[in-house]
Amino acid sequence: MLLHLRDDDGDHALEVVRTADGWRVHLDGRALDLDAEPDGEGGWLIGLDGRRRRVRVAAAGDERLVFADGRAHRLKLVDPDQAGDDDAAAGGPGVRAHMPGKVVRVLVAEGATVAAGQPVVILESMKMETELTAGVAGTVARVHVAAGQVVGQGDALVDVAPAGDGA
């Protein structure tokens, strides 16, 4: 997953890749190996450089407040491909994670036709599985995630091009 973030220090490219032992994070040219697991209280336990850290993330639209090591970090998600494309909170063409979790299964592929209300992703959070559904009928334009991937609240999962959209 590739994220573009903006904070007080400028724009940053953040790539998160699942590995056999955990996660590899590329941030501004640095590669970091870490492991992450839900802490059971709505946050995450992150293992990095031999230390465990408790991290909490609060989403507010396209901003994320990340609380770690006694500090709060304000990040803004920047999507250069979809700048200005705000999906409706409910029923929009983009399926987003409603909470942090792990993708259990992706039920659609790019190019597939979906009906409104059709399950497209199964997300596990706090040991409960939730089916996330397409808000509109149309064609799957993009799948942003894969099974086993950890996602944050508000992360894009699947984009659906609405049926009858002349674009």
Secondary structure as GFF3:
##gff-version 3
##sequence-region A 1 167
A	DSSP	beta_strand	2	7	.	.	.	ID=ss1
A	DSSP	beta_strand	10	18	.	.	.	ID=ss2
A	DSSP	beta_strand	23	27	.	.	.	ID=ss3
A	DSSP	beta_strand	30	38	.	.	.	ID=ss4
A	DSSP	beta_strand	44	48	.	.	.	ID=ss5
A	DSSP	beta_strand	51	60	.	.	.	ID=ss6
A	DSSP	beta_strand	63	68	.	.	.	ID=ss7
A	DSSP	beta_strand	71	77	.	.	.	ID=ss8
A	DSSP	beta_strand	94	96	.	.	.	ID=ss9
A	DSSP	beta_strand	101	106	.	.	.	ID=ss10
A	DSSP	beta_strand	113	114	.	.	.	ID=ss11
A	DSSP	beta_strand	119	125	.	.	.	ID=ss12
A	DSSP	beta_strand	128	133	.	.	.	ID=ss13
A	DSSP	beta_strand	138	143	.	.	.	ID=ss14
A	DSSP	beta_strand	150	151	.	.	.	ID=ss15
A	DSSP	beta_strand	156	162	.	.	.	ID=ss16
###
